[in-house]
């Protein structure tokens, strides 16, 4: 699933960038197409989006569905009549995990401790508007994360940080030139010293383009 998700994200962004290399020195075409139809190819927009959803972590001593949050922003160019390609930076909070009891899989009382995953992202994103406001999207990049958790082989708790990767794909609808709403699925890789805090999340995402 992780490899499939990354492949979708990379394929979407790759398809979006191809028309940029096909453009020549001729004047920019008139505004048209499904992606930002009032703008010509070559123009762009700053954007910001926020998401809230449910995560899923089922690694080692964890099996939980925490609430997740994310804030993201960047710039996206119209590289084809129906395609956009951009760069992004953001921050996400993948929630606090409950430790499961290894004997009966019930939550363990940990009122004084947090098992969590948070981090910064930086990468590329792409949108393909398939028809009359409907779009598919993809994103991928590096993930600088911090987290607290137990390893798989002992009761040792670690405070960790590292740089890894993230990838995601989504579908949604552009209500107008500025606002869209969509559903996205993202995976955040976070493994170190026997601790696996990697999380996948399904989110509702709202975006505003300036």
Backbone as JSON Lines, residues from 0, in Angstrom:
{"i":0,"aa":"X","n":[0.83,-1.2,0.0],"ca":[0.0,0.0,0.0],"c":[0.86,1.25,0.0]}
{"i":1,"aa":"X","n":[1.95,1.23,0.8],"ca":[2.82,2.4,0.87],"c":[3.47,2.66,-0.48]}
{"i":2,"aa":"X","n":[3.96,1.59,-1.16],"ca":[4.59,1.76,-2.45],"c":[3.59,2.22,-3.5]}
{"i":3,"aa":"X","n":[2.35,1.71,-3.43],"ca":[1.32,2.12,-4.37],"c":[0.98,3.58,-4.19]}
{"i":4,"aa":"X","n":[0.86,4.03,-2.93],"ca":[0.57,5.43,-2.63],"c":[1.65,6.34,-3.17]}
{"i":5,"aa":"X","n":[2.92,5.98,-2.94],"ca":[4.03,6.8,-3.42],"c":[4.04,6.85,-4.94]}
{"i":6,"aa":"X","n":[3.72,5.7,-5.58],"ca":[3.69,5.65,-7.04],"c":[2.6,6.55,-7.59]}
{"i":7,"aa":"X","n":[1.41,6.57,-6.96],"ca":[0.33,7.44,-7.4],"c":[0.73,8.91,-7.28]}
{"i":8,"aa":"X","n":[1.33,9.25,-6.13],"ca":[1.73,10.63,-5.91],"c":[2.77,11.08,-6.92]}
{"i":9,"aa":"X","n":[3.77,10.23,-7.17],"ca":[4.83,10.59,-8.1],"c":[4.3,10.64,-9.53]}
{"i":10,"aa":"X","n":[3.39,9.7,-9.88],"ca":[2.83,9.69,-11.22],"c":[2.02,10.93,-11.5]}
{"i":11,"aa":"X","n":[1.23,11.36,-10.51],"ca":[0.41,12.56,-10.69],"c":[1.27,13.78,-10.89]}
{"i":12,"aa":"X","n":[2.29,13.96,-10.05],"ca":[3.15,15.13,-10.18],"c":[3.98,15.07,-11.46]}
{"i":13,"aa":"X","n":[4.38,13.85,-11.87],"ca":[5.15,13.71,-13.1],"c":[4.31,14.05,-14.32]}
{"i":14,"aa":"X","n":[3.06,13.58,-14.35],"ca":[2.17,13.9,-15.45],"c":[1.91,15.39,-15.53]}
{"i":15,"aa":"X","n":[1.86,16.03,-14.37],"ca":[1.59,17.46,-14.35],"c":[2.76,18.27,-14.9]}
{"i":16,"aa":"X","n":[3.99,17.83,-14.69],"ca":[5.14,18.62,-15.09],"c":[5.48,18.45,-16.57]}
{"i":17,"aa":"X","n":[5.04,17.38,-17.22],"ca":[5.42,17.13,-18.6],"c":[5.06,18.27,-19.55]}
{"i":18,"aa":"X","n":[3.85,18.86,-19.47],"ca":[3.54,19.95,-20.4],"c":[4.45,21.14,-20.26]}
{"i":19,"aa":"X","n":[5.06,21.36,-19.1],"ca":[5.95,22.49,-18.91],"c":[7.16,22.39,-19.83]}
{"i":20,"aa":"X","n":[7.66,21.16,-20.04],"ca":[8.81,20.96,-20.9],"c":[8.44,21.04,-22.38]}
{"i":21,"aa":"X","n":[7.15,20.9,-22.67],"ca":[6.71,20.92,-24.06],"c":[6.46,22.34,-24.56]}
{"i":22,"aa":"X","n":[6.41,23.33,-23.67],"ca":[6.15,24.7,-24.09],"c":[7.37,25.28,-24.81]}
{"i":23,"aa":"X","n":[7.09,26.09,-25.85],"ca":[8.19,26.74,-26.57],"c":[8.12,28.24,-26.34]}
{"i":24,"aa":"X","n":[8.81,28.98,-27.19],"ca":[8.9,30.43,-26.99],"c":[7.69,31.18,-27.53]}
{"i":25,"aa":"X","n":[6.7,30.48,-28.04],"ca":[5.5,31.13,-28.58],"c":[4.72,31.79,-27.46]}
{"i":26,"aa":"X","n":[3.85,32.75,-27.8],"ca":[3.08,33.44,-26.76],"c":[2.23,32.47,-25.96]}
{"i":27,"aa":"X","n":[1.97,32.83,-24.71],"ca":[1.17,31.98,-23.85],"c":[-0.23,31.84,-24.42]}
{"i":28,"aa":"X","n":[-0.82,30.62,-24.37],"ca":[-2.16,30.43,-24.89],"c":[-3.18,31.16,-24.03]}
{"i":29,"aa":"X","n":[-4.34,31.39,-24.62],"ca":[-5.4,32.07,-23.89],"c":[-5.87,31.21,-22.73]}
{"i":30,"aa":"X","n":[-6.49,31.89,-21.76],"ca":[-7.03,31.17,-20.61],"c":[-8.09,30.18,-21.08]}
{"i":31,"aa":"X","n":[-7.98,28.94,-20.57],"ca":[-8.91,27.9,-20.97],"c":[-8.62,26.66,-20.14]}
{"i":32,"aa":"X","n":[-9.34,25.58,-20.39],"ca":[-9.09,24.31,-19.73],"c":[-9.89,24.15,-18.46]}
{"i":33,"aa":"X","n":[-9.68,23.02,-17.81],"ca":[-10.39,22.71,-16.57],"c":[-9.67,23.22,-15.33]}
{"i":34,"aa":"X","n":[-8.33,23.29,-15.38],"ca":[-7.57,23.77,-14.22],"c":[-7.45,25.29,-14.29]}
{"i":35,"aa":"X","n":[-7.93,25.99,-13.25],"ca":[-7.9,27.46,-13.21],"c":[-8.26,28.02,-14.59]}
{"i":36,"aa":"X","n":[-9.48,27.77,-15.07],"ca":[-9.84,28.09,-16.46],"c":[-9.72,29.56,-16.84]}
{"i":37,"aa":"X","n":[-9.71,30.46,-15.89],"ca":[-9.59,31.88,-16.2],"c":[-8.14,32.36,-16.31]}
{"i":38,"aa":"X","n":[-7.19,31.43,-16.16],"ca":[-5.77,31.78,-16.22],"c":[-5.09,31.1,-17.41]}
{"i":39,"aa":"X","n":[-4.11,31.76,-18.02],"ca":[-3.35,31.13,-19.11],"c":[-2.3,30.17,-18.56]}
{"i":40,"aa":"X","n":[-1.88,29.24,-19.39],"ca":[-0.78,28.34,-19.04],"c":[0.47,29.16,-18.76]}
{"i":41,"aa":"X","n":[1.18,28.84,-17.7],"ca":[2.37,29.57,-17.3],"c":[2.14,30.48,-16.12]}
{"i":42,"aa":"X","n":[0.88,30.8,-15.83],"ca":[0.58,31.62,-14.66],"c":[0.54,30.73,-13.42]}
{"i":43,"aa":"X","n":[0.43,31.36,-12.25],"ca":[0.43,30.57,-11.02],"c":[-0.28,31.27,-9.88]}
{"i":44,"aa":"X","n":[-0.38,30.56,-8.77],"ca":[-1.06,31.08,-7.58],"c":[-0.36,30.61,-6.31]}
{"i":45,"aa":"X","n":[-0.3,31.49,-5.31],"ca":[0.0,31.05,-3.96],"c":[-1.23,30.32,-3.42]}
{"i":46,"aa":"X","n":[-1.01,29.34,-2.57],"ca":[-2.14,28.63,-1.98],"c":[-1.84,28.27,-0.53]}
{"i":47,"aa":"X","n":[-2.92,28.04,0.2],"ca":[-2.82,27.53,1.57],"c":[-3.94,26.53,1.77]}
{"i":48,"aa":"X","n":[-3.66,25.44,2.47],"ca":[-4.71,24.48,2.76],"c":[-4.56,23.93,4.17]}
{"i":49,"aa":"X","n":[-5.67,23.49,4.7],"ca":[-5.7,22.87,6.02],"c":[-6.47,21.57,5.97]}
{"i":50,"aa":"X","n":[-6.11,20.63,6.81],"ca":[-6.76,19.32,6.81],"c":[-6.97,18.82,8.22]}
{"i":51,"aa":"X","n":[-8.01,18.03,8.38],"ca":[-8.29,17.34,9.63],"c":[-8.8,15.95,9.26]}
{"i":52,"aa":"X","n":[-8.36,14.94,10.02],"ca":[-8.76,13.6,9.67],"c":[-8.48,12.59,10.76]}
{"i":53,"aa":"X","n":[-8.45,11.34,10.36],"ca":[-8.21,10.24,11.28],"c":[-6.99,9.47,10.83]}
{"i":54,"aa":"X","n":[-6.05,9.28,11.74],"ca":[-4.85,8.53,11.43],"c":[-5.0,7.06,11.76]}
{"i":55,"aa":"X","n":[-4.01,6.29,11.34],"ca":[-3.99,4.86,11.64],"c":[-2.56,4.44,11.87]}
{"i":56,"aa":"X","n":[-2.27,3.96,13.06],"ca":[-0.96,3.42,13.38],"c":[-1.16,2.05,14.0]}
{"i":57,"aa":"X","n":[-0.51,1.04,13.45],"ca":[-0.65,-0.33,13.93],"c":[0.7,-1.02,13.84]}
{"i":58,"aa":"X","n":[1.69,-0.42,14.51],"ca":[3.05,-0.92,14.47],"c":[3.53,-1.24,15.87]}
{"i":59,"aa":"X","n":[4.11,-2.41,16.06],"ca":[4.66,-2.77,17.36],"c":[3.62,-2.69,18.45]}
{"i":60,"aa":"X","n":[3.86,-1.88,19.48],"ca":[2.94,-1.83,20.62],"c":[1.76,-0.89,20.41]}
{"i":61,"aa":"X","n":[1.54,-0.41,19.17],"ca":[0.48,0.56,18.92],"c":[-0.6,0.01,17.99]}
{"i":62,"aa":"X","n":[-1.82,0.41,18.28],"ca":[-2.96,0.11,17.41],"c":[-4.04,1.14,17.73]}
{"i":63,"aa":"X","n":[-3.99,2.28,17.03],"ca":[-4.86,3.38,17.41],"c":[-5.23,4.21,16.19]}
{"i":64,"aa":"X","n":[-6.25,5.05,16.35],"ca":[-6.74,5.92,15.28],"c":[-6.85,7.36,15.82]}
{"i":65,"aa":"X","n":[-5.73,8.04,15.97],"ca":[-5.76,9.4,16.53],"c":[-6.29,10.42,15.52]}
{"i":66,"aa":"X","n":[-6.74,11.55,16.03],"ca":[-7.15,12.67,15.18],"c":[-5.91,13.39,14.67]}
{"i":67,"aa":"X","n":[-5.88,13.7,13.39],"ca":[-4.72,14.33,12.77],"c":[-5.07,15.71,12.23]}
{"i":68,"aa":"X","n":[-4.05,16.59,12.18],"ca":[-4.22,17.94,11.67],"c":[-3.04,18.29,10.76]}
{"i":69,"aa":"X","n":[-3.28,19.16,9.79],"ca":[-2.2,19.59,8.93],"c":[-2.44,20.97,8.36]}
{"i":70,"aa":"X","n":[-1.36,21.74,8.16],"ca":[-1.42,23.05,7.53],"c":[-0.32,23.1,6.49]}
{"i":71,"aa":"X","n":[-0.66,23.55,5.29],"ca":[0.25,23.45,4.17],"c":[0.11,24.69,3.28]}
{"i":72,"aa":"X","n":[1.2,25.11,2.67],"ca":[1.14,26.25,1.77],"c":[2.23,26.19,0.72]}
{"i":73,"aa":"X","n":[2.07,26.97,-0.34],"ca":[3.09,26.97,-1.38],"c":[2.64,27.72,-2.62]}
{"i":74,"aa":"X","n":[3.21,27.35,-3.75],"ca":[2.92,28.0,-5.03],"c":[2.73,26.93,-6.09]}
{"i":75,"aa":"X","n":[1.69,27.11,-6.92],"ca":[1.4,26.13,-7.97],"c":[1.22,26.83,-9.31]}
{"i":76,"aa":"X","n":[1.9,26.29,-10.34],"ca":[1.82,26.82,-11.69],"c":[0.82,26.04,-12.53]}
{"i":77,"aa":"X","n":[0.18,26.72,-13.46],"ca":[-0.64,26.05,-14.46],"c":[0.29,25.63,-15.59]}
{"i":78,"aa":"X","n":[0.59,24.33,-15.69],"ca":[1.56,23.85,-16.67],"c":[0.89,23.2,-17.87]}
{"i":79,"aa":"X","n":[-0.42,23.1,-17.84],"ca":[-1.2,22.57,-18.96],"c":[-2.63,23.03,-18.78]}
{"i":80,"aa":"X","n":[-3.44,22.87,-19.82],"ca":[-4.81,23.35,-19.72],"c":[-5.58,22.71,-18.56]}
{"i":81,"aa":"X","n":[-5.23,21.48,-18.21],"ca":[-5.95,20.77,-17.15],"c":[-5.05,20.39,-15.98]}
{"i":82,"aa":"X","n":[-3.82,20.94,-15.92],"ca":[-2.83,20.46,-14.96],"c":[-2.13,21.59,-14.22]}
{"i":83,"aa":"X","n":[-1.84,21.35,-12.96],"ca":[-1.06,22.27,-12.16],"c":[0.05,21.53,-11.43]}
{"i":84,"aa":"X","n":[1.18,22.18,-11.26],"ca":[2.33,21.61,-10.54],"c":[2.87,22.66,-9.59]}
{"i":85,"aa":"X","n":[3.15,22.25,-8.34],"ca":[3.62,23.22,-7.37],"c":[4.62,22.68,-6.38]}
{"i":86,"aa":"X","n":[5.1,23.59,-5.55],"ca":[5.98,23.26,-4.44],"c":[5.24,23.61,-3.15]}
{"i":87,"aa":"X","n":[5.59,22.93,-2.07],"ca":[4.85,23.11,-0.83],"c":[5.73,22.92,0.39]}
{"i":88,"aa":"X","n":[5.34,23.57,1.49],"ca":[5.91,23.32,2.8],"c":[4.74,23.28,3.79]}
{"i":89,"aa":"X","n":[4.91,22.53,4.86],"ca":[3.8,22.43,5.8],"c":[4.21,21.84,7.13]}
{"i":90,"aa":"X","n":[3.23,21.73,8.0],"ca":[3.42,21.15,9.32],"c":[2.2,20.28,9.62]}
{"i":91,"aa":"X","n":[2.44,19.12,10.21],"ca":[1.33,18.25,10.56],"c":[1.51,17.64,11.95]}
{"i":92,"aa":"X","n":[0.39,17.36,12.56],"ca":[0.32,16.72,13.88],"c":[-0.46,15.43,13.7]}
{"i":93,"aa":"X","n":[0.24,14.3,13.84],"ca":[-0.4,13.01,13.62],"c":[-1.04,12.43,14.88]}
{"i":94,"aa":"X","n":[-1.16,13.25,15.92],"ca":[-1.92,12.86,17.09],"c":[-1.12,12.1,18.13]}
{"i":95,"aa":"X","n":[-1.8,11.75,19.22],"ca":[-1.22,11.0,20.33],"c":[-1.72,9.56,20.29]}
{"i":96,"aa":"X","n":[-0.8,8.62,20.39],"ca":[-1.14,7.2,20.3],"c":[-1.31,6.59,21.69]}
{"i":97,"aa":"X","n":[-2.22,5.65,21.78],"ca":[-2.39,4.88,23.0],"c":[-1.63,3.56,22.86]}
{"i":98,"aa":"X","n":[-0.9,3.23,23.9],"ca":[-0.17,1.96,23.93],"c":[-1.16,0.84,24.21]}
{"i":99,"aa":"X","n":[-1.07,-0.26,23.46],"ca":[-1.98,-1.38,23.69],"c":[-1.36,-2.39,24.66]}
{"i":100,"aa":"X","n":[-2.21,-3.07,25.37],"ca":[-1.78,-4.14,26.26],"c":[-1.42,-5.36,25.4]}
{"i":101,"aa":"X","n":[-0.2,-5.87,25.56],"ca":[0.26,-6.95,24.69],"c":[-0.49,-8.26,24.92]}
{"i":102,"aa":"X","n":[-1.24,-8.34,26.03],"ca":[-1.94,-9.59,26.33],"c":[-3.36,-9.61,25.78]}
{"i":103,"aa":"X","n":[-4.05,-8.45,25.82],"ca":[-5.44,-8.46,25.35],"c":[-5.78,-7.3,24.42]}
{"i":104,"aa":"X","n":[-4.77,-6.59,23.96],"ca":[-4.94,-5.5,23.0],"c":[-5.79,-4.34,23.51]}
{"i":105,"aa":"X","n":[-5.96,-4.22,24.8],"ca":[-6.7,-3.1,25.37],"c":[-5.76,-1.92,25.61]}
{"i":106,"aa":"X","n":[-6.3,-0.68,25.61],"ca":[-5.45,0.48,25.87],"c":[-4.84,0.43,27.27]}
{"i":107,"aa":"X","n":[-3.66,0.99,27.4],"ca":[-2.97,1.06,28.67],"c":[-3.04,2.5,29.18]}
{"i":108,"aa":"X","n":[-3.3,2.67,30.47],"ca":[-3.41,4.02,31.05],"c":[-2.04,4.69,31.05]}
{"i":109,"aa":"X","n":[-1.92,5.78,30.29],"ca":[-0.67,6.52,30.2],"c":[-0.95,8.02,30.32]}
{"i":110,"aa":"X","n":[-1.61,8.4,31.35],"ca":[-2.02,9.8,31.48],"c":[-0.83,10.74,31.58]}
{"i":111,"aa":"X","n":[0.31,10.25,32.01],"ca":[1.47,11.13,32.17],"c":[2.43,11.1,31.02]}
{"i":112,"aa":"X","n":[2.15,10.36,29.94],"ca":[3.08,10.24,28.84],"c":[2.37,10.44,27.5]}
{"i":113,"aa":"X","n":[3.14,10.95,26.52],"ca":[2.62,11.1,25.18],"c":[3.41,10.22,24.23]}
{"i":114,"aa":"X","n":[2.71,9.51,23.38],"ca":[3.32,8.79,22.28],"c":[2.78,9.45,21.02]}
{"i":115,"aa":"X","n":[3.61,10.21,20.33],"ca":[3.09,11.09,19.31],"c":[4.03,11.2,18.12]}
{"i":116,"aa":"X","n":[3.54,11.84,17.06],"ca":[4.32,12.09,15.85],"c":[3.91,13.44,15.28]}
{"i":117,"aa":"X","n":[4.92,14.32,15.07],"ca":[4.7,15.63,14.5],"c":[5.87,15.97,13.59]}
{"i":118,"aa":"X","n":[5.63,16.82,12.6],"ca":[6.76,17.14,11.75],"c":[6.47,18.14,10.65]}
{"i":119,"aa":"X","n":[7.57,18.56,9.98],"ca":[7.54,19.48,8.85],"c":[7.67,18.72,7.55]}
{"i":120,"aa":"X","n":[7.01,19.23,6.51],"ca":[7.09,18.62,5.19],"c":[7.57,19.65,4.17]}
{"i":121,"aa":"X","n":[8.24,19.18,3.14],"ca":[8.66,20.02,2.02],"c":[8.7,19.13,0.78]}
{"i":122,"aa":"X","n":[7.97,19.52,-0.26],"ca":[7.93,18.66,-1.43],"c":[7.24,19.31,-2.61]}
{"i":123,"aa":"X","n":[6.73,18.45,-3.5],"ca":[6.03,18.89,-4.71],"c":[4.61,18.34,-4.69]}
{"i":124,"aa":"X","n":[3.74,19.01,-5.42],"ca":[2.36,18.55,-5.53],"c":[1.85,18.79,-6.94]}
{"i":125,"aa":"X","n":[0.85,18.0,-7.34],"ca":[0.27,18.16,-8.66],"c":[-1.23,17.96,-8.62]}
{"i":126,"aa":"X","n":[-1.93,18.64,-9.53],"ca":[-3.38,18.49,-9.68],"c":[-3.71,18.28,-11.15]}
{"i":127,"aa":"X","n":[-4.61,17.34,-11.41],"ca":[-5.15,17.16,-12.75],"c":[-6.67,17.31,-12.65]}
{"i":128,"aa":"X","n":[-7.21,18.35,-13.27],"ca":[-8.66,18.56,-13.26],"c":[-9.27,17.77,-14.42]}
{"i":129,"aa":"X","n":[-9.98,16.73,-14.07],"ca":[-10.45,15.78,-15.08],"c":[-11.71,16.24,-15.77]}
{"i":130,"aa":"X","n":[-12.58,16.99,-15.05],"ca":[-13.82,17.43,-15.68],"c":[-14.55,18.41,-14.78]}
{"i":131,"aa":"X","n":[-14.8,19.61,-15.28],"ca":[-15.72,20.57,-14.68],"c":[-15.56,20.7,-13.16]}
{"i":132,"aa":"X","n":[-14.33,20.96,-12.72],"ca":[-14.08,21.17,-11.3],"c":[-13.59,19.95,-10.54]}
{"i":133,"aa":"X","n":[-13.81,18.77,-11.07],"ca":[-13.36,17.55,-10.39],"c":[-11.87,17.34,-10.64]}
{"i":134,"aa":"X","n":[-11.13,17.0,-9.59],"ca":[-9.69,16.83,-9.75],"c":[-9.16,15.61,-9.0]}
{"i":135,"aa":"X","n":[-7.99,15.16,-9.42],"ca":[-7.19,14.19,-8.67],"c":[-5.87,14.87,-8.36]}
{"i":136,"aa":"X","n":[-5.27,14.52,-7.24],"ca":[-4.04,15.2,-6.82],"c":[-3.03,14.2,-6.27]}
{"i":137,"aa":"X","n":[-1.79,14.65,-6.22],"ca":[-0.72,13.84,-5.64],"c":[0.33,14.74,-5.01]}
{"i":138,"aa":"X","n":[1.03,14.22,-4.04],"ca":[2.08,15.0,-3.38],"c":[3.14,14.05,-2.84]}
{"i":139,"aa":"X","n":[4.37,14.51,-2.74],"ca":[5.46,13.7,-2.21],"c":[6.61,14.61,-1.83]}
{"i":140,"aa":"X","n":[7.41,14.18,-0.85],"ca":[8.55,14.98,-0.46],"c":[9.24,14.45,0.78]}
{"i":141,"aa":"X","n":[10.01,15.31,1.43],"ca":[10.75,14.91,2.63],"c":[9.96,15.27,3.88]}
{"i":142,"aa":"X","n":[10.17,14.49,4.93],"ca":[9.42,14.65,6.17],"c":[10.4,14.72,7.33]}
{"i":143,"aa":"X","n":[10.52,15.88,7.95],"ca":[11.34,16.05,9.14],"c":[10.48,15.91,10.38]}
{"i":144,"aa":"X","n":[10.63,14.81,11.1],"ca":[9.67,14.49,12.17],"c":[10.32,14.36,13.54]}
{"i":145,"aa":"X","n":[9.47,14.5,14.57],"ca":[9.83,14.23,15.95],"c":[8.73,13.39,16.58]}
{"i":146,"aa":"X","n":[9.11,12.51,17.49],"ca":[8.1,11.68,18.12],"c":[8.6,11.02,19.39]}
{"i":147,"aa":"X","n":[7.65,10.52,20.16],"ca":[7.93,9.74,21.36],"c":[7.3,8.36,21.2]}
{"i":148,"aa":"X","n":[8.01,7.31,21.58],"ca":[7.42,5.99,21.46],"c":[8.28,4.89,22.02]}
{"i":149,"aa":"X","n":[7.67,3.72,22.13],"ca":[8.35,2.52,22.61],"c":[8.8,1.67,21.42]}
{"i":150,"aa":"X","n":[9.93,1.0,21.61],"ca":[10.39,0.12,20.55],"c":[9.64,-1.21,20.61]}
{"i":151,"aa":"X","n":[9.91,-2.06,19.65],"ca":[9.18,-3.32,19.53],"c":[9.72,-4.43,20.42]}
{"i":152,"aa":"X","n":[10.92,-4.26,20.95],"ca":[11.58,-5.36,21.64],"c":[11.69,-5.19,23.14]}
{"i":153,"aa":"X","n":[11.3,-4.02,23.68],"ca":[11.47,-3.81,25.1],"c":[10.46,-2.76,25.57]}
{"i":154,"aa":"X","n":[10.58,-2.36,26.82],"ca":[9.69,-1.32,27.34],"c":[10.41,0.03,27.39]}
{"i":155,"aa":"X","n":[11.47,0.14,26.61],"ca":[12.23,1.39,26.57],"c":[11.51,2.43,25.72]}
{"i":156,"aa":"X","n":[11.36,3.62,26.29],"ca":[10.69,4.71,25.59],"c":[11.73,5.67,25.04]}
{"i":157,"aa":"X","n":[11.53,6.12,23.81],"ca":[12.51,6.95,23.13],"c":[11.9,8.27,22.7]}
{"i":158,"aa":"X","n":[12.73,9.32,22.72],"ca":[12.39,10.6,22.11],"c":[13.25,10.71,20.86]}
{"i":159,"aa":"X","n":[12.61,10.7,19.68],"ca":[13.35,10.56,18.43],"c":[13.07,11.72,17.49]}
{"i":160,"aa":"X","n":[13.99,11.94,16.56],"ca":[13.76,12.85,15.44],"c":[14.6,12.38,14.27]}
{"i":161,"aa":"X","n":[14.11,12.63,13.05],"ca":[14.82,12.16,11.87],"c":[14.2,12.83,10.64]}
{"i":162,"aa":"X","n":[14.79,12.57,9.48],"ca":[14.25,13.03,8.21],"c":[13.93,11.82,7.36]}
{"i":163,"aa":"X","n":[12.71,11.73,6.85],"ca":[12.29,10.6,6.04],"c":[11.47,11.12,4.86]}
{"i":164,"aa":"X","n":[10.34,10.48,4.54],"ca":[9.56,10.87,3.37],"c":[8.07,10.78,3.64]}
{"i":165,"aa":"X","n":[7.3,11.45,2.79],"ca":[5.85,11.36,2.84],"c":[5.31,11.31,1.42]}
{"i":166,"aa":"X","n":[4.1,10.8,1.27],"ca":[3.44,10.77,-0.02],"c":[1.94,10.73,0.17]}
{"i":167,"aa":"X","n":[1.2,11.22,-0.8],"ca":[-0.25,11.23,-0.67],"c":[-0.95,11.37,-2.0]}
{"i":168,"aa":"X","n":[-2.25,11.07,-2.0],"ca":[-3.09,11.21,-3.17],"c":[-4.47,11.64,-2.72]}
{"i":169,"aa":"X","n":[-5.21,12.28,-3.62],"ca":[-6.52,12.76,-3.22],"c":[-7.44,13.01,-4.39]}
{"i":170,"aa":"X","n":[-8.71,13.27,-4.08],"ca":[-9.72,13.66,-5.06],"c":[-10.51,14.81,-4.44]}
{"i":171,"aa":"X","n":[-11.1,15.65,-5.29],"ca":[-11.88,16.75,-4.74],"c":[-12.57,17.55,-5.81]}
{"i":172,"aa":"X","n":[-13.07,18.72,-5.41],"ca":[-13.85,19.57,-6.31],"c":[-13.46,21.03,-6.11]}
{"i":173,"aa":"X","n":[-13.17,21.72,-7.22],"ca":[-12.92,23.16,-7.21],"c":[-14.25,23.88,-7.36]}
{"i":174,"aa":"X","n":[-14.7,24.55,-6.3],"ca":[-15.96,25.27,-6.36],"c":[-15.85,26.53,-7.22]}
{"i":175,"aa":"X","n":[-14.65,27.12,-7.23],"ca":[-14.37,28.28,-8.08],"c":[-12.86,28.4,-8.23]}
{"i":176,"aa":"X","n":[-12.39,29.55,-8.74],"ca":[-10.96,29.75,-8.97],"c":[-10.15,29.74,-7.69]}
{"i":177,"aa":"X","n":[-10.8,29.98,-6.56],"ca":[-10.06,30.17,-5.31],"c":[-10.24,29.06,-4.28]}
{"i":178,"aa":"X","n":[-11.36,28.37,-4.27],"ca":[-11.65,27.45,-3.16],"c":[-11.97,26.05,-3.65]}
{"i":179,"aa":"X","n":[-11.4,25.07,-2.94],"ca":[-11.69,23.66,-3.24],"c":[-11.77,22.87,-1.94]}
{"i":180,"aa":"X","n":[-12.44,21.74,-2.05],"ca":[-12.62,20.83,-0.92],"c":[-12.39,19.42,-1.42]}
{"i":181,"aa":"X","n":[-11.63,18.62,-0.65],"ca":[-11.32,17.28,-1.12],"c":[-11.04,16.29,-0.01]}
{"i":182,"aa":"X","n":[-10.89,15.03,-0.41],"ca":[-10.51,13.94,0.48],"c":[-9.13,13.47,0.08]}
{"i":183,"aa":"X","n":[-8.26,13.27,1.06],"ca":[-6.89,12.87,0.77],"c":[-6.45,11.72,1.67]}
{"i":184,"aa":"X","n":[-5.5,10.96,1.15],"ca":[-4.88,9.87,1.91],"c":[-3.37,10.09,1.87]}
{"i":185,"aa":"X","n":[-2.75,10.17,3.04],"ca":[-1.32,10.44,3.14],"c":[-0.62,9.42,4.02]}
{"i":186,"aa":"X","n":[0.63,9.16,3.69],"ca":[1.46,8.27,4.5],"c":[2.72,9.02,4.92]}
{"i":187,"aa":"X","n":[3.05,8.94,6.21],"ca":[4.23,9.6,6.77],"c":[5.14,8.54,7.37]}
{"i":188,"aa":"X","n":[6.32,8.4,6.8],"ca":[7.27,7.38,7.23],"c":[8.09,7.9,8.4]}
{"i":189,"aa":"X","n":[8.1,7.15,9.52],"ca":[8.83,7.6,10.72],"c":[9.32,6.37,11.5]}
{"i":190,"aa":"X","n":[10.53,5.93,11.2],"ca":[11.11,4.76,11.84],"c":[12.53,5.07,12.28]}
{"i":191,"aa":"X","n":[12.88,4.64,13.52],"ca":[14.25,4.83,14.0],"c":[14.45,4.03,15.28]}
{"i":192,"aa":"X","n":[15.6,3.39,15.4],"ca":[16.01,2.68,16.62],"c":[14.95,1.68,17.09]}
{"i":193,"aa":"X","n":[14.35,0.96,16.17],"ca":[13.36,-0.05,16.52],"c":[11.99,0.5,16.83]}
{"i":194,"aa":"X","n":[11.83,1.82,16.77],"ca":[10.53,2.45,17.02],"c":[9.9,2.8,15.67]}
{"i":195,"aa":"X","n":[8.68,2.37,15.45],"ca":[7.98,2.63,14.2],"c":[6.71,3.42,14.49]}
{"i":196,"aa":"X","n":[6.76,4.73,14.22],"ca":[5.61,5.61,14.42],"c":[4.95,5.98,13.11]}
{"i":197,"aa":"X","n":[5.29,5.28,12.03],"ca":[4.74,5.58,10.72],"c":[3.21,5.57,10.76]}
{"i":198,"aa":"X","n":[2.62,6.57,10.13],"ca":[1.18,6.77,10.21],"c":[0.6,7.05,8.83]}
{"i":199,"aa":"X","n":[-0.55,6.45,8.54],"ca":[-1.31,6.85,7.37],"c":[-2.6,7.49,7.85]}
{"i":200,"aa":"X","n":[-3.08,8.49,7.12],"ca":[-4.25,9.23,7.56],"c":[-5.17,9.56,6.39]}
{"i":201,"aa":"X","n":[-6.47,9.54,6.66],"ca":[-7.49,9.97,5.71],"c":[-8.03,11.3,6.2]}
{"i":202,"aa":"X","n":[-8.04,12.32,5.35],"ca":[-8.35,13.67,5.8],"c":[-9.31,14.39,4.86]}
{"i":203,"aa":"X","n":[-10.03,15.35,5.44],"ca":[-10.8,16.32,4.68],"c":[-9.93,17.56,4.56]}
{"i":204,"aa":"X","n":[-9.72,18.02,3.31],"ca":[-8.8,19.13,3.07],"c":[-9.5,20.27,2.35]}
{"i":205,"aa":"X","n":[-9.35,21.48,2.88],"ca":[-9.87,22.68,2.25],"c":[-8.69,23.55,1.78]}
{"i":206,"aa":"X","n":[-8.77,24.05,0.56],"ca":[-7.68,24.86,0.01],"c":[-8.2,26.2,-0.51]}
{"i":207,"aa":"X","n":[-7.39,27.24,-0.27],"ca":[-7.68,28.56,-0.83],"c":[-6.5,29.01,-1.68]}
{"i":208,"aa":"X","n":[-6.79,29.47,-2.9],"ca":[-5.77,29.95,-3.83],"c":[-5.92,31.47,-3.99]}
{"i":209,"aa":"X","n":[-4.82,32.17,-3.85],"ca":[-4.84,33.64,-3.9],"c":[-4.77,34.17,-5.33]}
